[in-house]
Amino acid sequence: MLNSTTGSMIRQAHAFSVIRQLHFSHSYLLSGGADGYLGCHDPRTGLRREGAAENTVKAHASEIQGLQSSGNYAYTIGWGLRQSRPVPDPLVKIYDLRTMRPLPPVPFPAGPAFINVMPKRSSSLVVTSNQGLVNIVDTVNPTSSNEFYQLDTPAFISSAAVSPTGAYMAFGDAEGVIHIMTAAEEDMPFNGYEGQPVEWADPPEQLPDIDWNDRTPLNSVGLPHYNNLLLSSWTPQLESTKISTAPMKIPQSVFSSIKMNDGIAYASLPRELKGRRNMITWLLPKTKDDSEAESEEAMYQPEDDLAEGNHSLDEAPPRYRKVEIEYSKFGVEDFDFGFFNKTDFSGLETHILNSYTNSLIQVLHYCPPIRRVAKSHVTTRCPNEHCLLCELGFVSCMLEDAKGTNCQSSNFCKTVGVLAQSVNAIELIDYGRDLADTNYAHMIQTFHRFLIDHLAIEEQVHPNQPALYLKILHYLSAQLHFLQSPSSLAWMVTIREKEQLTFVVDLIYPRKPGAENDFASTLQASLLRQMSHKATCQNCKLVRAFDSSRSVATSDLPPILAVNANVYNEGTMEHWLDTRKQKFLSTTVELHGSAGEVEDPISITYDLRAMVVQVLSKEKRSHLVAIVKVPEAEMDEDLTSPWFLFNDFSVQNISEEEALSFPARWKELPQPGTLVAIDAEFVQMQQEETEYRSDGTKKVLRPARLSLARVSVLRGNGLKQGVPFIDDHIHTSEIIVDYLTEFSGIRFGDLDPHTSVYTLTPLKVVYKKLRLLVDRGCIFIGHGLSKDFRIINIYVPPDQVIDTVDLYFLKERQRRLSLRFLSWYVLHENIQTDTHDSIEDARSALNLYKAYHDFEEQGIFDEKLDELYREGRKHNWKPPAPPKTEETPTAEAAPPPAKSAAQPNVLPMMQGNMMPAPFVPSGFQGGAFAAFQQGGPPSRSHWRSG
């Protein structure tokens, strides 16, 4: 016994055996020995006696493994003996501490490994087995209320704990995973005490009143931030040209049946107009009859929706989104499935329960060995009323015969529900509620195990049919033991072999993703994985940690591998994302078996045939799609590739690169060579340190230190050219000594989270966005980018940078032109009139690059560049002051004059912040100017951070 304050030993006593468990009750110190004896000690007097115990009782035949107490009762679990070998004692022993009399034990056939007292329920115990079976039992009346739970883990349970409030239970397994269970309906603390109150930021100051007059700029009024584009930001290219149609003529049959009553005409509705009353037909979904005559005007056009720019990068492409059936009064009979499937391979409908299995059905159907087994099973006399192998054979036959016509798997889905209910696997049943928290990834992988196990069982019941193409894997279990004696430490290695039958391989990922962790190495490590668990050593009879590994020769590997990806969190998802140099998946996988602890030199190559992927929408609702390499399409040269996307009844041919690529959460990211325009603004974190000499010269001792304050990235091509998809203000915790408002446009308070009207973003997040664009091979367009990238601290390869400073530059003149002057002369725009704006500057640099290409195509760029330098010397390299007239009292610097009277009218083509030009310079006219002005970007005031 030790003094907890000083750490000094107060008392000690020798025990008759090794003490394995110690536990303080309300009045005694309880001990559990390796010989199975339960001891009751009085800490005041008992430690002075021989044996150190007031009372002892033989609780178990061998070691006591767990010891708990509640009130006057003690609970123990331990090991028994069977044929002189230790086995888990299936009984939880209960003793009255007042008399040390045994009470009726609590049976637990699974073998108890851990016991915990349930707080606030003094007579309840939590008993846990190594296999993950949890039983909450009332020891006073064990037959009245038992609660059983099974943890979903393939590893051994190594620890268990209950929170002080009794609302949470935690279990740790041999793979380092913690499983938490709770009975609380709402969040509550683990320890029963509320935490410290949250210190909320002070509310921002009230906005100042604006004194309105004729000169008040509209941008002085702040606008809220929106997640979606406003209707006012639409460009003419996005506006519908079909505003309305002429009303239908009233049929003569209506006029013939008109009756007048109080000046109002009444007529019966003819049969040909039933179902279309008060409806605009060109807005309705097309039915089969309509699509045959007007297919080019169909409402659903999946191919057109996939065009570049029709969806943002943060949402799934249309072909991956969830498809739904539009019901009419005829149900689904007049719904045109042909708009969603123009291939020769049939999809499956979704208006039935358990239709989440559609994707796995397609995968199994296009696996020829499984398809042949299922179809052959149909020809046998199967006595089972509910047989999944029969139903799979029926669906395969239907999909083969349909040849592109949509099908249903209603009988298969109904059988899934019946069999799931019969084994109490309610987690496999989809009730069609479409809840946001439904995890279809977990459901389909659980159903995958359930289906393969049932197919194997149903196939083995009928030995006369062809054998299923799955082989038994023989696993070699290597266990390491050590024996401890009083004088020496000896190590012994024993090997035990046992046969196991498994049909699905669960991927086990390394802790950190890396270039060496490709799919082949991850799959091989999962197939021959090593595990650690605790068990009793047969030599020393003690509980030790053991290592086990699977072993299977290459020749014993099955011809078909069924793999569960186990992607349930961000960490495992990182392994699947494409890196800069390679993808995680490949079309072929080379595996080596093992013979004991030695790798089999013979390898086997598997072809990737199909996969099931969960797609998560912005509303956090998920659905499943199948990406399949169709065997019948491998010889068709007219197709893009043999890979097809089966999104329920929507089927499309996709490329192999798209099928194997996981560039982000959605499979849509800029491709190599994508043009983006960028500009950044900076603030000063440290003043420049200078030294003035006696001769009046100045020497810079340390330059000023700048920090990124705002970065804007715009799309460089497509329908949304010039639209920003990144516009972030950067949060900084350092003190800003100068905001450089004149050059950055950043004002005091813009980077303060308490007062800023912008959503501030950490520098690390912004850097990751730019790093992603660099890794994807995007080409950055900007003005003076070398300095910007240096301050941002990011390296961009020179072949991915287009700097307009270098485009409009003559080496013999040795002068580089400012963005403001180039925009004034080339683009006829006045920018940076008050302060700088990164969106405006990036868009100007993009337009300068487009103008450069126009002049190069016309072969007049060198001539225009000479004119540019001559005009620059004339105006001292600055835009001239605007003429002050009554018509334009607030006009800024006017664009340069025009020489030609044939200059076209460019005012109708200007958008957003482009200003009217009273005159145009010589040479910059005609088609070149119109090319980069038509369909210009909307005003930047309508956009926010992408």
N, C-alpha and C positions, 0 to 999 in steps of 0.2 A: 504494500500500500504506500502510495506517494502523497506528499503534501503538494497540492496543486499550486500553492503560492511560491514555495521555495524550491520545489522539485526534489526535496530530500526524501529518502525512504523512511517510513515510520515503522511499518511492521512487515514481516515476511514469514511465510510458512511453506513447508514442503507438501506437495500433493502426491497422491499415490499414482497418478497418471498425468499425461500431458493435457493441460487445459486448452480446449479448443474454443470455448464460448464463455464470455463473461457478460453479465447483465445485472443492472441494479433495479430491484423492485422498490416498492414504497418503504420496505423495512429490511430487506435482506439483499445480500450480494449472491447472485446465482451463478453457478459455474457448470459447464458441460465438458466432460472429459473425453479423451480418445478411447477410453474403455467403456463408454456408454453410460456412466454414472452422472446423475444430476445432483449437485451439491448445493446446500443452503448454508450460507455463512453470515454470521453476525459481525459487521465491521468493527464493532466495539470490543468484543471479547473472543469471537470465534477464531480469529487468526492466531491466537496464542496456543491453541490446542494442537494435539497431534492429528494430522490429517486436515486441519484447518476448517472443518465443516461441522456445523451443528447437526445436520441430518443429511443422509445420502440415500439415494434410491436408484436402482438399476432401471434406466429408462429405455435403453436400446441395447441390442446385442453387440453393436459395434459403435463407432464414433458418433457423437452428437453433432449434427450439422447446423442446426439453428435453434435459438433460444429466445423466447419472448415472455413477458409477464404483463398481467393486467389485474390490478387489485390484489386479491388473495390467490390468484391462479397463475400457474406457470405452464407454458406450452413449449414442447420440444419436437424436433424432427431429427432423424438420424439414419443410420445404416443398420441393416440386419445381416444375418448370415444365412446362406443357403448353400449346402454342400461345401461348407467351409470357405465360401467365397462371399465377399461383401456385396449386398444388393440394397437398393433404397428401401427403407421401411415404409410401407404404404399407409401407416397410421401416424396421425398427429397426436402425441401423448399429452394428457392434461393432468396436472397435479394440484392439490389443495396445499398451499404453502403453510397453512396453520397446523396440519397434521401429516403432511407429506403423503397423503393418501391418493392413490391414482383414481381418476374419474374416467367415465366412458370415453374412449378415444374417438377421434374423427377420422373416418376412412378417406383416403385420397389415392385411388388406384394408379394414377399416372406417375406417382412417385414424387413426394414433396421435395423441393430443393431450397425454397425460401419461405419464411413465414414473417408476417408483419401484423401488428395489432392495428385495427382500424380506429383512428381517433374519433371521439364523440359517439362511438358504438363499442363500448368497453368489452362486450362479449363476442364481438365479431373478429374473425381472423381472415387475412388474405394469404392464401396458400398458392404457391407458384411452382410449376414443374420446369425442368430444363428444356422441355419441348415447347413452352410458351402457353400452357394451359393455366388459367387463373381461376381460382374458386374463392368466393367470399362466402363464408359459412358462419352461422350463429352457433357458438359452442354450447350455449344453454339448450337450444332446441335445433340440432343439426339437420333434422329431417323436414323442418317447416319451410325454411327460406334459404335456398342455395342459389347463388349467382355464378354462372360459368361464362368465361370469355376465352377466346383463342387468339393469341397474337399472330399477326401475319408476318412471319419471319422464318426463313429457312435455317437460321443459325441457332446455336444453343443460347439460352438465357444465362447470363453470367452474374446478374445483380438485380435487386428489386428494392423499391422504396415507396413509402406512402407519405404524402405531405401532411404537415401538422393539422391542416383543416379537414383532412379526409376527403377533399374534393378531387385530388389528383393521385394517380399511381404512375410510377415510372419504372421502366424495365430496360436494362442494358443487355445487348447480345454480343456474341463473340466477334462480330464484324465491326464493332465500334459504333453501332446505331442505338439511339435511345428512343424507346417507344413510350408515349405518354397517353394515358387514358384519363378521362374526366367524367364526372357525373353532374357537373355544374351546367346549368342552362345558359349562364352568362359568365363573362369574364370575372374572375375573382382572384385575389392574390394567393400565392402558395402558402404563405406563413400565417395568414389570418389577419394581418395588419395592413392598413392602407399605407401607400408610399407617401413621399413628400409631395406637397402640392406643386403643380406645374407653374412656373413663373412665365406668365404670358407677356408678350411684348406690349408696350404701351400703344394705344391706338394712334394712328397718324393724325397729324394736325389737320384741322378743317381747311379745305381748299379755299384760297382767297377769292374774293369777288372780282369779276372781270368787268372793267369799264368799257362798255361797247361803244365803238364809233366806226366811222367809215374805214379806218385804217387798221382795225383790230384783225389780226390773222386768225383764220379758223383753226389752225393747229394749236392755238393756245388752249383749246378745250380738250381735255383728256378723254380718251376712248377706252372702254373696257377691252379686255383680251378675250378673244373668241377661239374655240377649238376648230371651228369650221369657217369656211369662207362666207362672207356676207354676200347677199344678193347684189349689192351695189358694186361689188368688185368683179363682176362678170365682164368678160371682154365680148365684143361682138361675135367672135368666133364661137363662143359657147352659148349664144342666144339662139333659141329655136326660131327658124324662119317660118314655121308652120304654126301661126298663132291660132287660127280657127278655120273651120270649113263652112261652106254654105249649108244651111239647114236642109234636111231632106224634104222632098216634095210630099205633100199629103196625098196618099193613095186615093184613087177614085172610089174605092170601096168605103172609105171613111165618109166622103161627101154624100154618098148615096144613103147612108144610115144616120145622117145628122138630124137631130130634133132640137128645136128652139124652146127655151123655157126662161122667161124673164130676161131676154136678151143674151142668154148664154147658150152656146151650141154644145150638145152632147152627142157622142157617137160611140159605138162599141169598138173595141180594139180588134183589128183583123188578126187572123192567126199568124200571118207572116211577120207581124211586129211583136208578138209575144216574147217576153224575155229581154227586149231592147227598148223598153219604154223609158223616155227621159235619159237616154244614154248617148254619149258621143262615141260613135263606133271606132273612130281611129285612135281613141285612147284606151280601148279595151284590150285585154290579152287575147291574142289570136288563137282561135280553135283550129281544128283540123281543116274544116271547110274554108275558113278564111285564109289559112296559111297557104293552101294550094294556089289560090288566086293572087294573094298579095304577100308572098314570102319575102320580097325585098323590103317591105315595110313592117316586118315583124317587130313586135315590141322587144322580144328577147333575142339578142344577137351576141352570143358569147364571144365570137371571133373578134367583133369590133370592140368589145369591151376590153380586150387585152391589148389594145393599141397603147403605145407609149403616151404617158401623161394623163390617161383616163382614170388613174387611181394614185393615191399618195403612197409613199414608201413605207408608211407606218401602218398599213392595213393590208390584208390579204388580197392578192389578185382575184379578179372575178371568178376565174375557173376553180379556185380553191375555196370559195365561200360556200356557205351552206345553201343548198337549193331546196325550195319548197314548192309544193304543188298548189296551184290556184284552183280552188274548188268552185264549181258552179252548181246549179240545181240538178245537173246530171252526175254529180260527183266528180270522178276523174275520167269519165268516159270521153269528154270532149277536150281534155287537156292535151296539147300538142307536145309530146315528149321528143318529137323529131328535132325540135329547135335545140335541144341539149345534147343530142347524140347523132352525129352524122357519120358514125363509123359502123363497121360490121360486127361489133362486139356489144352485147346487150348490157344495159345497166339494171339496177334493182330499185324498185319504188320504196318510198319512205313513210307512207301513211299508215303503217302497221306497227304494233308494239315490238320491241326488241330488234328494230331495223338497224340498230347500231352494228349488228353483226354482218351487214352487207359487205363491208370492206374485207373482212376475213373470208367470207364466202368466195369473193372474187379471187383472193389469193389462192385458196385451196383448189378452185376450179381450174385455174391456169397453171397448176402443178400437175403435169401429166400422170405421174405414178399414182398420186392420191385420187385424181379423177377416175383412172381406170379401176382402182380398188372400189371406189364408191359406186360406180356404174355396175361393176360385177356383183356387188353385194345386193343390188336391187333384184338380180335374177335368182337369188336364193330364197328359201322359205324362212324368212325371219319371223320368229314368234312374238317379238317385242312390239307392243302397240306403239310405243314412243321410242323410236330408234333414230339417233342423229345420223348414223351412216346411211340409212335408207333415205332420209330426207335430203342429205347432201347429194346422194346419187340422183334423186329426182330433180333437184335444182340444176345439177350439172347437165343432165339431159335437156332440160328446158332452155338453158343458156346456149347450148350447142345448136339447138333447132331454131331458136329465135333469130339469130344472125342480125343483131342490131335492134330488134324490137324490145321495148322495155318489158321486164318480167317482175314477178313478185316471189318473195321467199316466205310467204305467210305461214305455210305448214312447218317449215324449218323453225321460224321464230316462235311459233306456238309450242313446238316440241321443246325448244330451249326453256321456255317458261315453265312447262310441266316438270321437266327433269330438274330444273333449279329449285323449284319448290319442294320436290320430293326429297332432296338432300339438304334442305334448309339453306341453300346458297342464294339468299334473296338479293345479295349484292349484284348478281348477274341479271336481274330483271329490270328492264327499263319500262317505267309506267307511262312514258310519253309526256311527262310534265315539262320537259325542256327547261330545267332549272339551271341557273347560272353557275351553281357550285357542283354540277355533275361532272365528275372526272372520267371521261370516256377512255382516257389512256389507261387508267387502272382497270376499268371494266373490261376492255377488250383483251388485256393481257391475262386477267383472271379467267375470262371466258376461253382464251386460247388454251390454257392448261386444262380447263374443264373439258373442252371439246376433244383435244388430242387424247386425253385419258379415256374418254368414253368411246372414241373411235377404236382405240386399241382393245378395250374390253369387248366391244361388240364384234370386232373382227375375230378375236380369239374364241368367242363362243361358238363360231361356225368354222370348224377346221377344214371343211371341204372347199371353201372359197380360196382365191389367191391370197397369199400372205401379204400383210401390210409391210411396206418397205421401210421398216424401222428395226434396228438391231439393238440387242441388249448391250449396254456398256458395262464392262467389268472395271470396277474401281479398286485400286490398290491403296489401302489405308496404312500409312506409315506413322507409328506412334513412338514418341520418345519418352522413356521412363528414367528416373534416377532413384537410387536406393541410398538412404542415409543411415550410417551406423555411428556408434559413439566415438570410434577412433578414426574412421576414414570415410571418404565420399566416393562412392562407386557409381559409374554411369553404365546403363544397360539399354540397348536398343532392341525392341521387339517389333515385328511386322505382322500385322493381321490382314487378311484379305477377305473381302465379302463382296458379293454381287448385288448390284442395285439396278433398278429399271427406271429410266427417266426418258421423257419424250421432248422436253422443252429445256433449253439452256437459258439461264438468266445471266445477263451481262453484269459483271462486276468491274467497276471503273477504278482506275488508279486515283490517288488523292488529287493530283494536279494534272490538268491537260497539258500535252506537249507534243512536239513533232514526232517523238518516238512512240507515242500512244496512238497508233493507228487502229483501224477496225480489226485487222488480222491479229495483231498482238493482244488486243483486248479480248477478242473472242477466244483465242487459244488459252489465255490466262483464266477466263471464265470456265472454259470446258475442263481444264485440268487444274482447277483452283485449289489453293491450300486454305485450310481452316484451322482455327485454334478453339479448343473447348476444354472444359474441366471434366475429369472423370477420376474414378478410383484406380490407382495403380494395382495391378494384380500381384506385384512383387512386394511392395512395401505397404500396401493396403491404405495408402493415403490419397487424398484428393490432390491431383496435380493437373497442370495445364498440358494438353497434348496437341500435337500438330498432326493433321491428316491431309492427305492429298488424293486426288483422283488420278487414276492411271488407266489409259486405254491405248492400245496399239493402233497405229495408223490403219492397218487392215481391218480393224473392227469399227472404224468410224462409219456411221450410217450414210447412205446416199443422199439423204435429205436432212438438213439441220433446221430445226424450228427454234428461233431465238426471240426472247423477250428483251426489249431494249432497256427497260427499267429507267426511263427518263422521267423523273418525278420532280426535279428541282433545277435551279439555275446551274448548280455545279456540274451535274451530269449533262446538261444541255450544252455546256461549253465544249465538251469533247466532240460534239457533232458539228459545230460551226466550222465553216471553212476558214483555214488560215491563209496567210499571204501566198504560200507556196504549194499547198496541197489540200485535198479534200479528205474527210474522214472515211468516206465510203469509196469503194472501188468495185469494178464489175466482177473481179475474181478475188478469191481469198485463198491463200495457201496456208495449210495447217500441218503441224507435225504432232503425232501422237507421242506417247511416252511408255517406256518399259521400266516400271519402278520409278527411280529418280533420274533416269537417263532419257534424254530426248530421242525419239525414234528418228533415225536418219531418213527414213522414207517419208515423203510428203504427199499430200492429197490436195487437189485444187477444187474449190467449190465456186459455182457461178451464182451471183446474186440474181434472184428471180423476181422477188416482190417484197414490198414492205407496206405496213399500215402506219399512217401518220395522223396525229391529232392536230387539228387546226383550231386556233383560239382567236376569236374575233375581238374587236375593240371593246365589246360589251361583256367580255369574259365568258362568252358562251362557246362551247367547243362542239366539234363534230369530227368524224373520222373519214379519211379518204384512203384509197388504195393506189399505190404506184406499182404497176405490174409490167414485167417483160413478157409480152404475149408470145407464146411459141408459134402460133399461126401467122404472126406478122413479121417474123425474122427474115423471111425470104421476099417480102414485098418491098421492092425498090422505090415505089411511089410514096412511101411513108417517110416521115422525118426520121423515125427510129422505131424499133419494136416496143418502146415504152409507152404505156397508156396510163392516163389518170382516170380512175373510176371514183367519181364523186357522187355516189348513189346512182341516180338515173342520168347524170351528166357524165359523158365519156369523151375524152379528148386525147389526141396524140401529142406527146411532148418529146422533147429532145432528151438524149441520154445525159447531157450535162445538167439539164434542169432536174432530172430524176435523181441524180446522185449528189446534187449540190444542196448545202444548207448554209447559205451566206449569212442569214440572220433569222430572227424569229419568223419573218416572212421571206419567201424566196424572191424578193424583189429588192435589188440594190443596184447602184450605178455600175455599168459594165466598164471594162477598161477602155479608155479613150473618151469617156463622157465629159463634156465640157461643163465646168462650173465657174462662176465668177465670184471672187472673194475680195473683201476689204475688211480691214481691222482698224480699230481706234484704240489709243493708248492713253494712260494717265501717268504722271510722274510721281515716283515713290521716293526719290532722293534727288536733291538739287545737284547741279553740276558744280564741282570744286575747281576753281580757277586761281591763278596766281598772276598778278600784274607786276611786270618788271619796271625797272627805273626808266627804261627807254619808251615806256608807254605800251609795249606789246603785252599780249595776254597768252598765258600758257595753261592749257587744260590739264589739271592734275588727275581728275577722275571724272569721266563723263556722267551725265545724268542717267539714272536707272529708271526705265520705263516698265510698265506692267500692262498686260492686256485688259482692256475694259469692255470692249464690244467687238464682236465678229459677226459678219453677215456673209452668207453663201447663197448664191442664186443659181437657178437652173440655167444652163447655157444653150439648150435646144429643146425642141418639142413644143407641144401646145402651150406649156407653161413656161416658156422662155422668159427670163427676167423675173420670175417669181421667186422670192426667197423661201428656202426650206430650212435654213438655220439663221436665226437672228437672236443672239444671246448676249445679255449683259452679265458680266462676270462679277461674282461676289468675291471680295477680298477682305481679309481681316487686318491687313496692314494699314498704316496711316498714309493717306494720300496727301502729298505736299502741294501738288498742283494738278488740277483737273484738265488743263490745256483746252479749255472749252472752245476757244477760237479755232483750234485745229482738230479736236476730237468730237465736239458736239456733246460731250459728257458734262453734266452740270452737278453742282453740289447736291448730294442726296440721292443721285441716280443709282449709286452702288451701295447705299445703306439699306439693309433689309427692313428697317423700321419705317423708312420714309419713301422708299423707291416706288414708283408706279409700275416698274417692270418686274417680271419674274426673274429673279437673279439665279444664275447657274454657277456651280462650282467650276473652277478652272480645270479640274481633272476631267469632268464630264465633257466640257467643250473640247479639250485636247483629244479625248477618245473619239469624238465625232470627226475631227479633222484627220486623226490617225487612220480612221476607217476609210475615208475618202482617198487618202494617199495609198493605202494598201490595195484598194480596189482599182487603182490605176487611173483615177480621174485626172483630167488636165485642168489646172488652175489658171484662170485668166484674171489679171489685175494690173494695177499700176504701182510700181515700186515694191514688188513682192519680196525681194531679197531681204530688205530691212524688216518687213512684217514677219516673215518666217523666222528670222534670227531672234527677234524679241519673243515670239511665241515659243521658241525653242523646239522647233520641229524641222526636220530635214525633208525636203521634197526633191526628188531627182530632177535634174535640169530638163529632161525630156518630158516632164509633166508640168512645166511652167511656161506660160506665155505671158510676157510682161509687155504691156503697151508702151512702157518707157523705151524699150529696145526696138519695138516695131517702128515707131515714129522718131527715128534718130539717124542723124548723119554724122559719121565719125569725124569728117573733116571740119564740121562746125563746132564739135566738142561742147555741145550744150544739149541738155536733155530738157524736154518740154513738160510743163506741169499738166496735170489732168484737167484742171479748170480751163486752161487755154486751149487744149486739144478739144474739149467738149464744146467750147464756144465756137471754134472755127470749123471743126469737122462735123459735129452733130447739131450745131445751131442751138445749143442748150446752154443756159446759164446755171451753173452749179456752184456750190460753196459760196453762196452770196452772203450768208450770215455766219453759219458754222458748217462743219463737215457732217455728212451723214453717210454711214458705211453702206447702206442699201443704195443710195443715190450714186455713190462713187463706184461701187461694184457694177451697177447697171451701166454706167457711162463707159467703164473699161470694156464691158462686154460688147456694147454698141460700137466702140472704136475698133474692136477686133473684127466685127462683122463688116464694118466699112472698109477696113484694110483688105479683106478678101474681095470685096466688090471692086475696089480699085485695081487689085492685082489681076482679076479676071478681065478687066477692061484694058489692062496694060498701061495705065496712066498713073501708077502709084508714085514713081520717081518724080514725075512732073508735079504732081500735087504736093509731094514732100518739099520740093524746092519752093513752091508758092507758100507753103506753111511757114518755112523759115523766114522768107521775105516779109510776110505779114507779121511775124513775131518781132522782127527787128523794128518794124514800123510802129508797133504798139508797145514796145518794151516788154514783150513776152507776157503781157497781161491783157485780159479782155478790156476794151474801152468802157468808159462810164456810159450808162444808158442815156439816151436823150430824154430830157424832162419835158413832156408834153402834157396837155390837158387831158388827152384821151387815155394816156397811160401814166398817171401821176405816181404810181407805185412800182413801175417797171424797173427791173434790174438791168444789168449790163446787156446791151442789145447785141445780137449776133452780127457778124461782119456783113458788109454790103454785097450785093450781087451785081455781076456784069451783064448777064444775059436777061433779056426781056421775056425769053421763052421759058423762064422758070415755072414749073407747074405749081398749082396751089397745093401746099402741103399742110395747111391748117386742119382740114378734116381728118388727116391721118394721125394727128398728135393725140396722145393719151396722157392721163394722169398729170404729172408735174411738168410736162413739156410745155414750154411757153411759146406764144405766137412770135413769129419772126418778121419784123418789118422789112428786113433786107437779108439777102443771102450772098455769101462770097462767090467769087468766080470759080468755075470748075467743079464745085461741089453741088451738083444739081442733077435733075433727071432721075433715071432709074436707080442710081446708086443710093441716093438719099431715101427714096421710097422703099427700098428693099429692107432697111432696118428700122423703118418707122411704122410700116403697116403692121397692124396687130400688136402694137407696143404693149408693154406691161401696164397693168393698172397702177393707180396711185399707191405708193408705199404706205400711206396712212391706214390702208385697209388690212395690212398684214401684220402678223406677229411672229414670234419665234416658231420655227418648224420643229 
